[in-house]
Amino acid sequence: MKKSLILVLTLLILFFGAVSLFALEQKLYDSHVHLTNYVQEGPDMIDFLDIMDRYGVQRAAVFGIPLQQEWNMHMDESRPLYYLNTDGRLYYYSAVDAFIARQYLALSTEQQKRFDPMICGFKPSDGNAVEHIVNMLQIYPGVFSGIGEFTVFKEVVSAKTYGKAVTFNEPALDRIFALAGKVGLVVNIHSDIDAMSPDPSLGGRPRYFDSFLALVKRHPDTTVIWAHTGLGRFVRPSAEHLQLLRMALDGSPNLNMDISWSVLAETITSSKESLSSWSALLSDYPDRFLFGTDAVSPSSEKYGRELSMYDELWKKLPEKVALKVRWQNHKRIFDKANERVRSWEQKYIRELSPEINWPWAAEPAADLLVPVEVGDSCL
């Protein structure tokens, strides 16, 4: 009997690769998946379903990368695939939202229920961004659940991106947040909490922390997910980082955070002390954190490795807390978003196609359908 059990476990490990048996035994939703990379390549949604099934992931929030890596052929002989592999610039790529929507609409209704697609192909400092978001809702009703992941401050990405820099006092950003709150779209925003080189004159206060919180507080009806808790590849946690997160969560009931990206996983599990501190934070705010991989153009093997990086955290957390972070918070937040967005679409979008699958809502009532105008009525 013992030999048979060992054989079964060995076969499971060989079949599932890097992902742990612990992950396979637990229900899991992924709140942060980029199906495309920086040149808009990646697996189709139907293929990603197979990867999810392999590792026991039941549901995922999916989006592309809103930026395209420029190939300056005078600079680079071969096509760069990542923003750190070249000095070439980045530019916003709106077609990514259509890629995501068309793949979603090709799925069956039951398959669609496993995805929460997001709109990201807009420039956050552009006053026309809300028009793009509404256009996507109008062209692809029944598809989108939220906005993001989009970036305000991100290490070298911000400096490499064409056009006006994005700041938290940007009126266009307030329009985006206002629209999201009115429609019910979840907002997933990446902003490093600090600059790559902290400013000593600020007395240890992260440069972007207060202005980010001010934006969130200006829009209390907007559900916000702060990606990676404000950390990044070149922005490491200060000694006060977890205390600042507590302050942010206490002051903004609409603010949530995701624990995503291998960079954050390495930070959390870097030592027993770090693991205990992060576990205490999540246990004190069990309804405010979502799990995500931050997978970019995921392959099966890479996705498995990213999932396994949080195993020590799951073992450390109380079971009820782990369940909320792993899937229950995602379900609560995105179920509510889907209900609200579908209701808004039924009210403001005229001539909805009868062929829409509408996985999250009943067919719209004809007397509710009116033209979409980006004005006070829908903002």
Short mmCIF file of the C-alpha atoms (twelve columns), coordinates in Angstrom:
data_MODEL
# 
_entry.id   MODEL 
# 
loop_
_atom_site.group_PDB 
_atom_site.id 
_atom_site.type_symbol 
_atom_site.label_atom_id 
_atom_site.label_alt_id 
_atom_site.label_comp_id 
_atom_site.label_asym_id 
_atom_site.label_seq_id 
_atom_site.Cartn_x 
_atom_site.Cartn_y 
_atom_site.Cartn_z 
_atom_site.pdbx_PDB_model_num 
ATOM 1   C CA . MET A 1   0.000   0.000  0.000   1 
ATOM 2   C CA . LYS A 2   2.798   2.392  0.956   1 
ATOM 3   C CA . LYS A 3   4.698   1.645  -2.261  1 
ATOM 4   C CA . SER A 4   1.558   2.268  -4.321  1 
ATOM 5   C CA . LEU A 5   1.025   5.630  -2.640  1 
ATOM 6   C CA . ILE A 6   4.620   6.647  -3.291  1 
ATOM 7   C CA . LEU A 7   4.252   5.642  -6.942  1 
ATOM 8   C CA . VAL A 8   1.072   7.693  -7.337  1 
ATOM 9   C CA . LEU A 9   2.677   10.748 -5.738  1 
ATOM 10  C CA . THR A 10  5.748   10.388 -7.944  1 
ATOM 11  C CA . LEU A 11  3.627   10.209 -11.089 1 
ATOM 12  C CA . LEU A 12  1.658   13.270 -10.027 1 
ATOM 13  C CA . ILE A 13  4.829   15.244 -9.459  1 
ATOM 14  C CA . LEU A 14  6.222   14.206 -12.834 1 
ATOM 15  C CA . PHE A 15  2.970   15.075 -14.597 1 
ATOM 16  C CA . PHE A 16  2.369   18.426 -12.970 1 
ATOM 17  C CA . GLY A 17  5.935   19.614 -13.052 1 
ATOM 18  C CA . ALA A 18  6.945   22.502 -10.820 1 
ATOM 19  C CA . VAL A 19  3.573   23.134 -9.216  1 
ATOM 20  C CA . SER A 20  3.197   21.619 -5.771  1 
ATOM 21  C CA . LEU A 21  0.704   18.995 -4.711  1 
ATOM 22  C CA . PHE A 22  -0.455  21.506 -2.102  1 
ATOM 23  C CA . ALA A 23  -1.618  23.853 -4.867  1 
ATOM 24  C CA . LEU A 24  -3.427  21.065 -6.687  1 
ATOM 25  C CA . GLU A 25  -5.401  20.169 -3.586  1 
ATOM 26  C CA . GLN A 26  -6.701  23.703 -3.014  1 
ATOM 27  C CA . LYS A 27  -9.239  25.822 -4.881  1 
ATOM 28  C CA . LEU A 28  -7.519  28.729 -6.601  1 
ATOM 29  C CA . TYR A 29  -8.481  31.803 -8.636  1 
ATOM 30  C CA . ASP A 30  -5.830  33.918 -10.381 1 
ATOM 31  C CA . SER A 31  -6.622  37.635 -10.295 1 
ATOM 32  C CA . HIS A 32  -3.689  38.766 -12.435 1 
ATOM 33  C CA . VAL A 33  -2.842  37.169 -15.798 1 
ATOM 34  C CA . HIS A 34  -1.397  38.899 -18.879 1 
ATOM 35  C CA . LEU A 35  -2.240  36.702 -21.859 1 
ATOM 36  C CA . THR A 36  0.078   38.756 -24.083 1 
ATOM 37  C CA . ASN A 37  3.641   40.002 -23.717 1 
ATOM 38  C CA . TYR A 38  5.254   43.275 -24.796 1 
ATOM 39  C CA . VAL A 39  4.948   42.385 -28.485 1 
ATOM 40  C CA . GLN A 40  1.338   41.159 -28.098 1 
ATOM 41  C CA . GLU A 41  2.131   37.462 -28.357 1 
ATOM 42  C CA . GLY A 42  0.831   34.753 -26.055 1 
ATOM 43  C CA . PRO A 43  -1.506  31.782 -25.705 1 
ATOM 44  C CA . ASP A 44  -5.107  31.996 -26.835 1 
ATOM 45  C CA . MET A 45  -7.642  31.954 -24.038 1 
ATOM 46  C CA . ILE A 46  -8.814  28.469 -25.009 1 
ATOM 47  C CA . ASP A 47  -5.225  27.199 -24.717 1 
ATOM 48  C CA . PHE A 48  -4.753  28.939 -21.395 1 
ATOM 49  C CA . LEU A 49  -7.789  27.035 -20.121 1 
ATOM 50  C CA . ASP A 50  -5.796  23.835 -20.585 1 
ATOM 51  C CA . ILE A 51  -2.963  25.316 -18.520 1 
ATOM 52  C CA . MET A 52  -5.404  26.364 -15.807 1 
ATOM 53  C CA . ASP A 53  -6.892  22.870 -15.739 1 
ATOM 54  C CA . ARG A 54  -3.460  21.312 -15.452 1 
ATOM 55  C CA . TYR A 55  -2.754  23.245 -12.267 1 
ATOM 56  C CA . GLY A 56  -6.227  23.345 -10.756 1 
ATOM 57  C CA . VAL A 57  -6.959  27.049 -11.344 1 
ATOM 58  C CA . GLN A 58  -10.714 27.468 -11.658 1 
ATOM 59  C CA . ARG A 59  -11.008 31.129 -12.683 1 
ATOM 60  C CA . ALA A 60  -8.792  34.021 -13.781 1 
ATOM 61  C CA . ALA A 61  -8.873  37.743 -14.454 1 
ATOM 62  C CA . VAL A 62  -7.174  38.170 -17.828 1 
ATOM 63  C CA . PHE A 63  -5.841  41.097 -19.814 1 
ATOM 64  C CA . GLY A 64  -3.076  41.909 -22.211 1 
ATOM 65  C CA . ILE A 65  -0.135  44.277 -21.892 1 
ATOM 66  C CA . PRO A 66  -1.237  47.834 -22.742 1 
ATOM 67  C CA . LEU A 67  2.211   48.734 -24.080 1 
ATOM 68  C CA . GLN A 68  3.976   47.599 -27.237 1 
ATOM 69  C CA . GLN A 69  7.769   47.384 -27.316 1 
ATOM 70  C CA . GLU A 70  9.019   49.385 -30.291 1 
ATOM 71  C CA . TRP A 71  11.450  47.677 -32.634 1 
ATOM 72  C CA . ASN A 72  13.879  50.382 -33.719 1 
ATOM 73  C CA . MET A 73  15.682  48.532 -36.498 1 
ATOM 74  C CA . HIS A 74  18.520  51.084 -36.532 1 
ATOM 75  C CA . MET A 75  19.151  50.159 -32.907 1 
ATOM 76  C CA . ASP A 76  18.316  46.448 -32.662 1 
ATOM 77  C CA . GLU A 77  19.114  43.871 -35.343 1 
ATOM 78  C CA . SER A 78  16.740  41.337 -33.787 1 
ATOM 79  C CA . ARG A 79  13.241  42.001 -32.551 1 
ATOM 80  C CA . PRO A 80  13.235  42.813 -28.801 1 
ATOM 81  C CA . LEU A 81  10.526  40.977 -26.861 1 
ATOM 82  C CA . TYR A 82  10.861  42.689 -23.493 1 
ATOM 83  C CA . TYR A 83  11.317  46.263 -22.365 1 
ATOM 84  C CA . LEU A 84  14.545  45.540 -20.469 1 
ATOM 85  C CA . ASN A 85  16.203  43.992 -23.548 1 
ATOM 86  C CA . THR A 86  16.451  47.227 -25.541 1 
ATOM 87  C CA . ASP A 87  16.678  50.992 -25.293 1 
ATOM 88  C CA . GLY A 88  13.726  51.251 -27.685 1 
ATOM 89  C CA . ARG A 89  10.615  53.090 -26.516 1 
ATOM 90  C CA . LEU A 90  7.172   51.791 -25.534 1 
ATOM 91  C CA . TYR A 91  3.833   52.991 -26.886 1 
ATOM 92  C CA . TYR A 92  0.201   52.321 -26.031 1 
ATOM 93  C CA . TYR A 93  -1.478  49.569 -28.035 1 
ATOM 94  C CA . SER A 94  -5.280  49.765 -27.971 1 
ATOM 95  C CA . ALA A 95  -5.886  46.715 -30.176 1 
ATOM 96  C CA . VAL A 96  -4.980  44.457 -27.255 1 
ATOM 97  C CA . ASP A 97  -8.499  44.796 -25.828 1 
ATOM 98  C CA . ALA A 98  -10.050 43.558 -29.067 1 
ATOM 99  C CA . PHE A 99  -7.709  40.541 -29.025 1 
ATOM 100 C CA . ILE A 100 -8.897  39.618 -25.537 1 
ATOM 101 C CA . ALA A 101 -12.575 40.211 -26.324 1 
ATOM 102 C CA . ARG A 102 -12.603 38.153 -29.522 1 
ATOM 103 C CA . GLN A 103 -10.927 35.212 -27.805 1 
ATOM 104 C CA . TYR A 104 -13.439 35.397 -24.966 1 
ATOM 105 C CA . LEU A 105 -16.425 35.487 -27.328 1 
ATOM 106 C CA . ALA A 106 -15.139 32.373 -29.110 1 
ATOM 107 C CA . LEU A 107 -15.582 30.361 -25.897 1 
ATOM 108 C CA . SER A 108 -18.679 28.521 -24.757 1 
ATOM 109 C CA . THR A 109 -20.808 30.111 -22.048 1 
ATOM 110 C CA . GLU A 110 -19.447 27.722 -19.441 1 
ATOM 111 C CA . GLN A 111 -15.864 28.466 -20.480 1 
ATOM 112 C CA . GLN A 112 -16.540 32.208 -20.350 1 
ATOM 113 C CA . LYS A 113 -17.599 31.922 -16.716 1 
ATOM 114 C CA . ARG A 114 -14.002 31.040 -15.859 1 
ATOM 115 C CA . PHE A 115 -12.636 34.370 -17.078 1 
ATOM 116 C CA . ASP A 116 -12.938 38.000 -16.016 1 
ATOM 117 C CA . PRO A 117 -11.515 40.034 -18.938 1 
ATOM 118 C CA . MET A 118 -10.181 43.544 -18.347 1 
ATOM 119 C CA . ILE A 119 -9.712  46.641 -20.522 1 
ATOM 120 C CA . CYS A 120 -6.169  48.029 -20.516 1 
ATOM 121 C CA . GLY A 121 -5.385  49.488 -23.963 1 
ATOM 122 C CA . PHE A 122 -5.535  53.193 -23.115 1 
ATOM 123 C CA . LYS A 123 -3.190  55.970 -22.017 1 
ATOM 124 C CA . PRO A 124 -4.135  56.941 -18.445 1 
ATOM 125 C CA . SER A 125 -3.117  60.586 -18.914 1 
ATOM 126 C CA . ASP A 126 -5.324  60.983 -22.006 1 
ATOM 127 C CA . GLY A 127 -8.737  62.563 -21.500 1 
ATOM 128 C CA . ASN A 128 -10.019 60.288 -24.275 1 
ATOM 129 C CA . ALA A 129 -9.304  57.151 -22.239 1 
ATOM 130 C CA . VAL A 130 -12.886 56.955 -20.963 1 
ATOM 131 C CA . GLU A 131 -14.143 57.046 -24.546 1 
ATOM 132 C CA . HIS A 132 -11.979 54.043 -25.354 1 
ATOM 133 C CA . ILE A 133 -13.320 52.171 -22.326 1 
ATOM 134 C CA . VAL A 134 -16.938 52.926 -23.219 1 
ATOM 135 C CA . ASN A 135 -16.263 51.997 -26.850 1 
ATOM 136 C CA . MET A 136 -14.969 48.595 -25.740 1 
ATOM 137 C CA . LEU A 137 -18.085 48.054 -23.617 1 
ATOM 138 C CA . GLN A 138 -20.275 49.080 -26.540 1 
ATOM 139 C CA . ILE A 139 -18.496 47.000 -29.182 1 
ATOM 140 C CA . TYR A 140 -18.057 43.959 -26.925 1 
ATOM 141 C CA . PRO A 141 -20.943 43.978 -24.429 1 
ATOM 142 C CA . GLY A 142 -21.086 41.059 -22.054 1 
ATOM 143 C CA . VAL A 143 -17.303 40.695 -21.999 1 
ATOM 144 C CA . PHE A 144 -15.413 43.005 -19.658 1 
ATOM 145 C CA . SER A 145 -15.331 43.009 -15.864 1 
ATOM 146 C CA . GLY A 146 -12.797 45.714 -15.143 1 
ATOM 147 C CA . ILE A 147 -9.980  48.044 -16.148 1 
ATOM 148 C CA . GLY A 148 -6.304  47.158 -15.923 1 
ATOM 149 C CA . GLU A 149 -3.709  46.313 -15.243 1 
ATOM 150 C CA . PHE A 150 -2.554  49.800 -16.232 1 
ATOM 151 C CA . THR A 151 0.447   51.709 -14.950 1 
ATOM 152 C CA . VAL A 152 1.064   55.092 -13.384 1 
ATOM 153 C CA . PHE A 153 4.608   54.831 -11.992 1 
ATOM 154 C CA . LYS A 154 6.775   51.838 -12.888 1 
ATOM 155 C CA . GLU A 155 10.591  51.964 -12.773 1 
ATOM 156 C CA . VAL A 156 12.037  52.187 -16.290 1 
ATOM 157 C CA . VAL A 157 8.673   51.625 -18.024 1 
ATOM 158 C CA . SER A 158 7.415   55.129 -17.223 1 
ATOM 159 C CA . ALA A 159 10.551  56.755 -18.635 1 
ATOM 160 C CA . LYS A 160 10.507  54.618 -21.801 1 
ATOM 161 C CA . THR A 161 6.866   55.265 -22.721 1 
ATOM 162 C CA . TYR A 162 6.073   57.837 -25.413 1 
ATOM 163 C CA . GLY A 163 4.002   60.871 -24.501 1 
ATOM 164 C CA . LYS A 164 3.091   62.801 -21.406 1 
ATOM 165 C CA . ALA A 165 3.965   61.136 -18.116 1 
ATOM 166 C CA . VAL A 166 1.106   59.945 -15.923 1 
ATOM 167 C CA . THR A 167 0.681   61.400 -12.433 1 
ATOM 168 C CA . PHE A 168 -1.922  60.887 -9.722  1 
ATOM 169 C CA . ASN A 169 -3.257  64.437 -10.012 1 
ATOM 170 C CA . GLU A 170 -4.051  63.851 -13.693 1 
ATOM 171 C CA . PRO A 171 -7.683  64.872 -14.505 1 
ATOM 172 C CA . ALA A 172 -7.877  62.069 -17.083 1 
ATOM 173 C CA . LEU A 173 -7.124  59.540 -14.347 1 
ATOM 174 C CA . ASP A 174 -9.972  60.916 -12.250 1 
ATOM 175 C CA . ARG A 175 -12.308 60.488 -15.224 1 
ATOM 176 C CA . ILE A 176 -11.249 56.849 -15.539 1 
ATOM 177 C CA . PHE A 177 -11.853 56.165 -11.848 1 
ATOM 178 C CA . ALA A 178 -15.200 57.979 -11.937 1 
ATOM 179 C CA . LEU A 179 -16.367 55.934 -14.918 1 
ATOM 180 C CA . ALA A 180 -15.260 52.712 -13.261 1 
ATOM 181 C CA . GLY A 181 -17.210 53.571 -10.127 1 
ATOM 182 C CA . LYS A 182 -20.350 54.400 -12.072 1 
ATOM 183 C CA . VAL A 183 -20.237 51.330 -14.320 1 
ATOM 184 C CA . GLY A 184 -18.968 48.902 -11.667 1 
ATOM 185 C CA . LEU A 185 -15.655 48.054 -13.336 1 
ATOM 186 C CA . VAL A 186 -12.894 46.772 -11.056 1 
ATOM 187 C CA . VAL A 187 -9.697  48.829 -11.375 1 
ATOM 188 C CA . ASN A 188 -6.334  47.025 -11.251 1 
ATOM 189 C CA . ILE A 189 -3.592  49.633 -11.085 1 
ATOM 190 C CA . HIS A 190 0.175   49.241 -10.985 1 
ATOM 191 C CA . SER A 191 2.078   52.010 -9.325  1 
ATOM 192 C CA . ASP A 192 5.361   51.620 -7.540  1 
ATOM 193 C CA . ILE A 193 5.064   52.993 -4.033  1 
ATOM 194 C CA . ASP A 194 8.400   54.776 -4.395  1 
ATOM 195 C CA . ALA A 195 11.007  55.790 -6.943  1 
ATOM 196 C CA . MET A 196 13.864  53.439 -7.757  1 
ATOM 197 C CA . SER A 197 16.150  55.654 -5.641  1 
ATOM 198 C CA . PRO A 198 14.281  56.837 -2.528  1 
ATOM 199 C CA . ASP A 199 14.604  60.541 -1.729  1 
ATOM 200 C CA . PRO A 200 16.255  61.032 1.708   1 
ATOM 201 C CA . SER A 201 14.630  64.461 2.048   1 
ATOM 202 C CA . LEU A 202 11.219  62.772 2.343   1 
ATOM 203 C CA . GLY A 203 12.210  61.245 5.657   1 
ATOM 204 C CA . GLY A 204 11.596  57.682 4.524   1 
ATOM 205 C CA . ARG A 205 8.115   58.397 3.165   1 
ATOM 206 C CA . PRO A 206 7.684   56.662 -0.226  1 
ATOM 207 C CA . ARG A 207 7.389   59.280 -2.954  1 
ATOM 208 C CA . TYR A 208 4.105   58.130 -4.502  1 
ATOM 209 C CA . PHE A 209 2.253   56.700 -1.485  1 
ATOM 210 C CA . ASP A 210 0.228   59.731 -0.401  1 
ATOM 211 C CA . SER A 211 -0.787  60.841 -3.892  1 
ATOM 212 C CA . PHE A 212 -1.932  57.307 -4.711  1 
ATOM 213 C CA . LEU A 213 -4.072  57.159 -1.580  1 
ATOM 214 C CA . ALA A 214 -5.541  60.574 -2.367  1 
ATOM 215 C CA . LEU A 215 -6.713  59.281 -5.756  1 
ATOM 216 C CA . VAL A 216 -8.317  56.207 -4.189  1 
ATOM 217 C CA . LYS A 217 -10.070 58.339 -1.560  1 
ATOM 218 C CA . ARG A 218 -11.438 60.724 -4.198  1 
ATOM 219 C CA . HIS A 219 -13.383 57.789 -5.670  1 
ATOM 220 C CA . PRO A 220 -14.902 55.833 -2.768  1 
ATOM 221 C CA . ASP A 221 -17.383 54.060 -5.065  1 
ATOM 222 C CA . THR A 222 -14.607 52.586 -7.215  1 
ATOM 223 C CA . THR A 223 -13.256 49.144 -6.323  1 
ATOM 224 C CA . VAL A 224 -9.466  49.336 -6.614  1 
ATOM 225 C CA . ILE A 225 -6.847  46.571 -6.606  1 
ATOM 226 C CA . TRP A 226 -3.312  47.832 -6.000  1 
ATOM 227 C CA . ALA A 227 -1.072  45.435 -7.890  1 
ATOM 228 C CA . HIS A 228 1.856   43.883 -5.987  1 
ATOM 229 C CA . THR A 229 1.139   46.128 -2.946  1 
ATOM 230 C CA . GLY A 230 3.166   48.844 -4.669  1 
ATOM 231 C CA . LEU A 231 6.402   46.879 -4.922  1 
ATOM 232 C CA . GLY A 232 8.350   46.288 -8.119  1 
ATOM 233 C CA . ARG A 233 11.433  44.882 -9.747  1 
ATOM 234 C CA . PHE A 234 13.574  47.812 -8.578  1 
ATOM 235 C CA . VAL A 235 11.401  49.058 -5.712  1 
ATOM 236 C CA . ARG A 236 12.002  47.035 -2.584  1 
ATOM 237 C CA . PRO A 237 9.950   47.213 0.618   1 
ATOM 238 C CA . SER A 238 11.046  49.714 3.213   1 
ATOM 239 C CA . ALA A 239 11.074  48.799 6.894   1 
ATOM 240 C CA . GLU A 240 7.694   50.546 7.198   1 
ATOM 241 C CA . HIS A 241 6.094   48.964 4.120   1 
ATOM 242 C CA . LEU A 242 3.636   46.699 5.903   1 
ATOM 243 C CA . GLN A 243 2.666   49.476 8.301   1 
ATOM 244 C CA . LEU A 244 1.964   51.755 5.341   1 
ATOM 245 C CA . LEU A 245 -0.234  49.066 3.791   1 
ATOM 246 C CA . ARG A 246 -2.188  48.870 7.043   1 
ATOM 247 C CA . MET A 247 -2.621  52.628 7.000   1 
ATOM 248 C CA . ALA A 248 -3.848  52.521 3.401   1 
ATOM 249 C CA . LEU A 249 -6.346  49.735 4.075   1 
ATOM 250 C CA . ASP A 250 -7.671  51.419 7.225   1 
ATOM 251 C CA . GLY A 251 -8.240  54.707 5.424   1 
ATOM 252 C CA . SER A 252 -9.741  53.428 2.158   1 
ATOM 253 C CA . PRO A 253 -12.452 50.742 2.399   1 
ATOM 254 C CA . ASN A 254 -12.602 50.527 -1.415  1 
ATOM 255 C CA . LEU A 255 -8.914  49.585 -1.667  1 
ATOM 256 C CA . ASN A 256 -7.777  45.999 -2.155  1 
ATOM 257 C CA . MET A 257 -4.353  44.614 -3.001  1 
ATOM 258 C CA . ASP A 258 -3.087  41.634 -4.917  1 
ATOM 259 C CA . ILE A 259 -0.156  39.466 -3.954  1 
ATOM 260 C CA . SER A 260 1.194   38.747 -7.403  1 
ATOM 261 C CA . TRP A 261 4.478   38.560 -9.326  1 
ATOM 262 C CA . SER A 262 7.480   36.394 -8.578  1 
ATOM 263 C CA . VAL A 263 9.234   39.505 -7.237  1 
ATOM 264 C CA . LEU A 264 6.661   39.850 -4.453  1 
ATOM 265 C CA . ALA A 265 6.616   36.107 -3.787  1 
ATOM 266 C CA . GLU A 266 10.375  36.175 -3.235  1 
ATOM 267 C CA . THR A 267 9.974   39.124 -0.862  1 
ATOM 268 C CA . ILE A 268 7.247   37.463 1.199   1 
ATOM 269 C CA . THR A 269 9.047   34.133 1.518   1 
ATOM 270 C CA . SER A 270 12.575  35.531 1.869   1 
ATOM 271 C CA . SER A 271 12.802  34.671 5.581   1 
ATOM 272 C CA . LYS A 272 10.755  33.267 8.441   1 
ATOM 273 C CA . GLU A 273 10.384  36.782 9.829   1 
ATOM 274 C CA . SER A 274 9.085   38.136 6.515   1 
ATOM 275 C CA . LEU A 275 6.682   35.231 6.096   1 
ATOM 276 C CA . SER A 276 5.309   35.768 9.603   1 
ATOM 277 C CA . SER A 277 4.878   39.522 9.064   1 
ATOM 278 C CA . TRP A 278 3.040   39.115 5.774   1 
ATOM 279 C CA . SER A 279 0.916   36.321 7.213   1 
ATOM 280 C CA . ALA A 280 -0.087  38.609 10.084  1 
ATOM 281 C CA . LEU A 281 -1.017  41.380 7.638   1 
ATOM 282 C CA . LEU A 282 -3.235  39.112 5.535   1 
ATOM 283 C CA . SER A 283 -4.801  37.632 8.667   1 
ATOM 284 C CA . ASP A 284 -5.670  41.105 9.972   1 
ATOM 285 C CA . TYR A 285 -7.223  42.118 6.610   1 
ATOM 286 C CA . PRO A 286 -8.517  38.798 5.229   1 
ATOM 287 C CA . ASP A 287 -11.111 40.386 2.921   1 
ATOM 288 C CA . ARG A 288 -8.742  42.804 1.197   1 
ATOM 289 C CA . PHE A 289 -6.163  40.640 -0.575  1 
ATOM 290 C CA . LEU A 290 -6.384  38.624 -3.798  1 
ATOM 291 C CA . PHE A 291 -3.925  36.099 -5.172  1 
ATOM 292 C CA . GLY A 292 -2.452  36.435 -8.650  1 
ATOM 293 C CA . THR A 293 0.527   35.142 -10.590 1 
ATOM 294 C CA . ASP A 294 1.170   38.193 -12.806 1 
ATOM 295 C CA . ALA A 295 1.980   35.642 -15.496 1 
ATOM 296 C CA . VAL A 296 2.982   37.217 -18.827 1 
ATOM 297 C CA . SER A 297 2.263   35.184 -21.970 1 
ATOM 298 C CA . PRO A 298 2.235   32.104 -19.736 1 
ATOM 299 C CA . SER A 299 3.591   28.759 -20.782 1 
ATOM 300 C CA . SER A 300 2.556   25.706 -18.805 1 
ATOM 301 C CA . GLU A 301 5.908   25.192 -17.106 1 
ATOM 302 C CA . LYS A 302 6.389   28.864 -16.224 1 
ATOM 303 C CA . TYR A 303 2.856   29.140 -14.875 1 
ATOM 304 C CA . GLY A 304 3.399   26.127 -12.647 1 
ATOM 305 C CA . ARG A 305 6.552   27.649 -11.179 1 
ATOM 306 C CA . GLU A 306 4.793   30.932 -10.462 1 
ATOM 307 C CA . LEU A 307 1.917   29.175 -8.711  1 
ATOM 308 C CA . SER A 308 4.248   27.188 -6.478  1 
ATOM 309 C CA . MET A 309 6.113   30.248 -5.202  1 
ATOM 310 C CA . TYR A 310 3.401   31.037 -2.641  1 
ATOM 311 C CA . ASP A 311 3.107   27.563 -1.136  1 
ATOM 312 C CA . GLU A 312 4.905   28.535 2.073   1 
ATOM 313 C CA . LEU A 313 2.488   31.417 2.567   1 
ATOM 314 C CA . TRP A 314 -0.574  29.179 2.165   1 
ATOM 315 C CA . LYS A 315 0.829   26.809 4.758   1 
ATOM 316 C CA . LYS A 316 1.488   29.673 7.152   1 
ATOM 317 C CA . LEU A 317 -1.939  31.329 6.886   1 
ATOM 318 C CA . PRO A 318 -4.965  30.187 8.898   1 
ATOM 319 C CA . GLU A 319 -7.192  28.105 6.640   1 
ATOM 320 C CA . LYS A 320 -10.080 30.600 6.578   1 
ATOM 321 C CA . VAL A 321 -7.721  33.407 5.595   1 
ATOM 322 C CA . ALA A 322 -6.011  31.332 2.903   1 
ATOM 323 C CA . LEU A 323 -9.383  30.481 1.340   1 
ATOM 324 C CA . LYS A 324 -10.348 34.148 1.137   1 
ATOM 325 C CA . VAL A 325 -7.069  35.199 -0.434  1 
ATOM 326 C CA . ARG A 326 -6.871  32.211 -2.793  1 
ATOM 327 C CA . TRP A 327 -10.369 32.520 -4.291  1 
ATOM 328 C CA . GLN A 328 -13.220 33.841 -2.160  1 
ATOM 329 C CA . ASN A 329 -12.271 37.525 -2.371  1 
ATOM 330 C CA . HIS A 330 -11.850 37.248 -6.142  1 
ATOM 331 C CA . LYS A 331 -15.271 35.657 -6.461  1 
ATOM 332 C CA . ARG A 332 -16.973 38.272 -4.301  1 
ATOM 333 C CA . ILE A 333 -15.353 41.263 -6.018  1 
ATOM 334 C CA . PHE A 334 -15.661 40.078 -9.609  1 
ATOM 335 C CA . ASP A 335 -19.139 38.570 -9.249  1 
ATOM 336 C CA . LYS A 336 -20.363 41.956 -8.043  1 
ATOM 337 C CA . ALA A 337 -18.499 43.722 -10.850 1 
ATOM 338 C CA . ASN A 338 -19.972 41.462 -13.522 1 
ATOM 339 C CA . GLU A 339 -23.471 42.022 -12.186 1 
ATOM 340 C CA . ARG A 340 -23.056 45.801 -12.137 1 
ATOM 341 C CA . VAL A 341 -21.345 46.084 -15.543 1 
ATOM 342 C CA . ARG A 342 -23.934 43.892 -17.262 1 
ATOM 343 C CA . SER A 343 -26.700 46.002 -15.699 1 
ATOM 344 C CA . TRP A 344 -25.030 49.198 -16.941 1 
ATOM 345 C CA . GLU A 345 -24.667 47.759 -20.433 1 
ATOM 346 C CA . GLN A 346 -28.337 46.820 -20.499 1 
ATOM 347 C CA . LYS A 347 -29.264 50.363 -19.530 1 
ATOM 348 C CA . TYR A 348 -26.931 52.385 -21.744 1 
ATOM 349 C CA . ILE A 349 -26.086 50.336 -24.826 1 
ATOM 350 C CA . ARG A 350 -28.596 50.314 -27.645 1 
ATOM 351 C CA . GLU A 351 -29.172 47.384 -30.005 1 
ATOM 352 C CA . LEU A 352 -27.367 44.706 -28.029 1 
ATOM 353 C CA . SER A 353 -26.803 41.675 -30.194 1 
ATOM 354 C CA . PRO A 354 -29.176 38.791 -29.417 1 
ATOM 355 C CA . GLU A 355 -26.227 36.451 -30.027 1 
ATOM 356 C CA . ILE A 356 -24.410 37.616 -26.886 1 
ATOM 357 C CA . ASN A 357 -23.884 34.705 -24.509 1 
ATOM 358 C CA . TRP A 358 -24.440 36.873 -21.409 1 
ATOM 359 C CA . PRO A 359 -22.853 34.392 -18.988 1 
ATOM 360 C CA . TRP A 360 -23.304 36.710 -16.025 1 
ATOM 361 C CA . ALA A 361 -26.779 38.187 -16.609 1 
ATOM 362 C CA . ALA A 362 -30.175 37.616 -18.143 1 
ATOM 363 C CA . GLU A 363 -31.064 39.010 -21.559 1 
ATOM 364 C CA . PRO A 364 -31.467 42.813 -21.410 1 
ATOM 365 C CA . ALA A 365 -34.884 44.401 -21.320 1 
ATOM 366 C CA . ALA A 366 -35.527 46.245 -24.588 1 
ATOM 367 C CA . ASP A 367 -37.038 49.296 -22.903 1 
ATOM 368 C CA . LEU A 368 -33.789 49.973 -21.034 1 
ATOM 369 C CA . LEU A 369 -31.614 50.322 -24.126 1 
ATOM 370 C CA . VAL A 370 -30.525 53.895 -24.876 1 
ATOM 371 C CA . PRO A 371 -27.548 55.378 -26.749 1 
ATOM 372 C CA . VAL A 372 -24.189 55.565 -24.997 1 
ATOM 373 C CA . GLU A 373 -22.869 59.061 -24.402 1 
ATOM 374 C CA . VAL A 374 -19.849 59.737 -22.238 1 
ATOM 375 C CA . GLY A 375 -21.370 62.454 -20.106 1 
ATOM 376 C CA . ASP A 376 -23.024 62.992 -16.767 1 
ATOM 377 C CA . SER A 377 -25.620 60.294 -17.466 1 
ATOM 378 C CA . CYS A 378 -23.095 57.452 -17.596 1 
ATOM 379 C CA . LEU A 379 -20.323 59.035 -15.530 1 
# 
